[in-house]
């Protein structure tokens, strides 16, 4: 199934973006309440639940609002990583780091920071690659 029609993959990215934005603990009802001002035409709890559960993908205009609210790109939220992203520097992050350089930079982090990176790696390993 292509990422364009994969609600489960969308749901995983949506939940990931929610965690990154500090909203990972919100359920569908709370999230719909928080988003009420972003969607003046209304937003049902059922729609939000389907997005979180990975059983539906929002319409394009709603997806644009969600991406802005979560500070992620619409493309990433809808489809996943941009195939050309590895060739770009995004947000000041050099995407062409060698594994050795990346390891060196991780090693230079404080103990607490390395624990966070390790926890992220564990979390990423739980999400199956697309």
C-alpha positions in Angstrom: 0.0 0.0 0.0 1.4 3.4 -0.9 2.0 5.9 1.8 -0.6 8.1 0.2 -3.4 5.6 1.1 -2.0 4.2 4.3 -4.0 5.5 7.3 -1.9 3.4 9.8 1.4 5.0 8.6 -0.3 8.4 8.9 -1.6 7.6 12.4 2.0 6.7 13.5 3.4 10.0 12.1 0.5 11.9 13.7 1.1 10.4 17.1 4.8 11.0 16.7 4.2 14.6 15.9 1.8 14.9 18.8 4.5 13.6 21.2 7.1 15.9 19.8 4.8 18.9 20.2 4.0 18.0 23.8 0.5 16.7 23.1 1.2 13.0 23.3 -0.9 12.5 26.4 -4.1 13.9 24.8 -7.0 11.6 24.0 -9.4 12.2 21.1 -11.8 14.2 23.2 -9.1 16.5 24.7 -7.4 16.9 21.3 -10.7 17.8 19.6 -11.3 20.4 22.3 -7.8 21.9 21.8 -8.2 22.0 18.1 -11.7 23.6 18.2 -10.3 27.1 17.5 -8.3 25.8 14.6 -11.3 24.2 12.9 -14.1 26.8 13.1 -16.3 24.6 10.8 -16.2 22.0 13.5 -14.3 18.8 14.2 -15.8 15.6 15.5 -14.2 13.5 18.2 -14.8 10.5 16.0 -12.6 12.1 13.3 -9.8 12.8 15.7 -10.1 9.3 17.1 -9.7 7.8 13.6 -6.6 9.9 13.0 -5.0 8.8 16.3 -6.0 5.2 15.7 -4.6 5.2 12.2 -7.9 4.2 10.5 -8.4 7.5 8.6 -6.5 10.3 7.0 -7.8 13.9 7.2 -8.8 15.8 4.1 -6.1 18.0 2.6 -7.3 21.3 4.1 -7.5 19.7 7.6 -4.1 18.1 7.2 -2.6 21.5 6.4 -4.0 22.9 9.6 -2.8 19.9 11.7 0.7 20.2 10.1 0.9 23.9 11.0 -0.4 23.3 14.5 2.2 20.5 15.1 5.0 22.4 13.3 5.7 19.7 10.8 5.6 19.7 7.0 2.3 18.7 5.3 4.3 16.3 3.1 5.9 14.5 6.0 2.6 14.2 7.9 0.7 13.0 4.8 3.3 10.8 3.1 6.3 10.4 5.3 9.9 11.5 4.6 10.5 13.5 1.4 12.6 11.2 -0.9 14.9 14.2 -1.5 15.3 15.1 2.1 18.5 13.1 2.5 20.1 15.5 0.0 19.1 18.6 1.8 20.0 20.5 4.9 16.8 21.0 6.8 16.6 23.3 9.8 20.3 23.5 10.0 20.7 19.7 10.3 23.3 18.3 7.9 21.7 15.2 6.4 25.0 14.0 4.9 26.6 13.0 8.2 28.6 9.8 8.1 27.9 7.1 10.6 31.3 7.8 12.2 30.6 11.5 12.6 27.1 10.8 14.0 28.6 8.4 16.5 31.2 11.0 17.5 28.6 13.7 18.0 26.4 11.3 20.1 29.5 10.4 22.2 30.1 14.1 22.9 26.7 14.5 24.5 26.1 14.4 28.2 25.1 11.2 29.9 21.5 12.5 30.1 21.4 13.5 26.5 22.8 10.1 25.4 20.0 8.4 27.4 17.4 10.5 25.5 19.0 9.5 22.1 19.0 5.8 23.2 15.3 6.1 24.2 14.5 7.6 20.8 16.3 4.8 19.1 14.3 2.2 21.0 11.1 4.1 20.1 12.1 4.2 16.4 12.8 0.5 16.4 9.2 -0.1 17.4 7.9 1.7 14.3 8.2 -0.6 11.3 9.9 1.0 8.3 7.7 2.0 5.5 
